[in-house]
């Protein structure tokens, strides 16, 4: 690295993320400021039914002021194992439980300013149950789509959620498509 951190301060502590501001000095003597959203990360679950349909959720996303179609996901609690988070979110958001869960991969969502890493899991051998949604998820709906239908929605711009697009990519590589 060609810089030194001269000062680092967390200027905001939030429910979802904290904001850290660093003052840095390059080896040349030039100074700069770096802002980092410190995020604990999360887990994403790609639930596949016996018939090959993938369960997705449509939920209201406040920053965009609209409903978005995406894979179920949630924020990690402090010290939580990402697979446990994925299992919890599967049940909370869809009502399903999985006999088999395997990791597909991880992604750094926005490495230019945020420390968030999402761990993406595949859920198979599903059994239906009851969801347990949080207050902000009450309007959430579940849908089932084939892989081809999801790809069409990605290509048309209906699905723009990055974790969903990456999860579908990982899944396609796993099954050899």
N, C-alpha and C positions, 0 to 999 in steps of 0.2 A: 504494500500500500504506500501511496505517496502523500500521506497526510497524517496529522496527529489530531486527536480530539482534545480541544482546549477546555471545553465546558459541555456538560451533559446534564439536562434537567427534564424531569417529567412535569409538564405544565398542566396536564389534565388527566384525571383518573376517572374513567367511565365504566359503565356496566359492560359494554361490548369490547372496548379497547382503551388503552391509555395513549397519550400523545407525548412523545419524547422529542426535545429539540436539542440538537448538538451543534456547537460552534466548532468548526474544524479549521486547521491551517495546513495548506499544502506545503510541500517541500520548497516550492518556489517563493513562499511567503504570502501568497494570496489566501484570503479567508473566505469561508462559505458557511452556510447554515444548512443543516439536514434535518428534516422533520420525518419522524418515523411513527406510524401507528403500530403500537405494540399489541398484538392479538394472540390469544392463547392457542389458536388453531381450531380445527374442527374435523368432523367426520362426515362422509357422504356415503350413502348406501344405494346400490343399484340392485333392486329386488327383481328377480326373474321367476315368473311362474312356470309350472310344468309345461304349459302350452307355448312357452317362449315369450309371452307378453311381459313387458317391463312396466312396473308400477311407478307412476310419477305423481307428483303433487302440483296443484296450482294454488299459489298463495299470493296474498297481497304483499308487495315489496315497497315499503314506505319511501325509500330514496327515489324510486321511479314513479311512484303514485299510480301503480297498476299491478294487475295480477300477472304472475309469471309462471310458466310451466317448467318444472325442474325435478331433479332427483331429490329425495328426502335427505336432509342434512341438519347438522346442529353444531353448536359451539362446544368445545371441550371444557369441562369443569377443571379446576385447578388439580393437576396431578392425575387426571383421568386417562385411562388407556383408550386410545382412539377406537379400537374395536368395540369396547364396551359402549362408547358414545354412539357408534354406528348402530349397534343392536338396540339401544334405547330409542334412538330417533326413528328407526324402522317401526317399532311398536307404537310410539307416540303419534307419529304422523300418518301411518297407514293401517295400524291395527294388526299387521302381520308379524309373525315370528319366523325365524329361519333356523332350520336344522344345520345348515352349512353356511359359514361366512368365511370368505378368503379375501386377502388384500390384493387389490389390482394395482395400486400405485399411490403416489403423493404428488401434489402440485403446490408451488408457491404462487398464490393468487395474483398478487401485485407487488413483485419484489422491488420496484422502484421506490416505494414509500411505506410498505406494510410488511410485518413479519409473519403474517398468517400463512400457515401450511395446512392444507386439507388432505386428509387420508381417505382414499376411496376404496370401498369394499363391495364385493359381490355377495348377494344373499340368494341362496337357493334352497330348494325343498321347503317351501313356505307353507305355513298354516295360518288361516285367517283367525282373527280375534277382534278385540275392541281397541280402537285408538284411544289415546290419552293426551289430547292436544292442550297446549298452553293457551292462555287467554288470547294472545295475539294471533293464534292459529285457528280460531273458531270458524272462519270463513273458508278454510282450506278444503279442497276437494281432491279426490284421488281419481286417476285415469290409468287405463292400461293400453299400451301401444306396442306394436311389433317394432323390431329394430328398424325396418324400412320406413315405417310411419314416423318414427322419431327422426331419422336422417332427413326425411322430407321436410319436417318442421324446422330442423336446423338450417337446411339450405334455403328455406323460404324466409328465414328471419323471425319465425314465430318463437323459436327457442334461441335465446341469446345468452343464457346463463353459462358461464365458463366452466363451472364444476360439472355441470351436466354434459356439456360437449366433451370435456376431457374424460369423464367417466365412460361415455359411450365409446370413445376412441380406445380406451384401455380394454373395454369389454370386447370390442371387435377384434383387437389384437389377440386376446386370450382365446377366442373361439375360432380364430383363423380366417376372418372375413376381411 
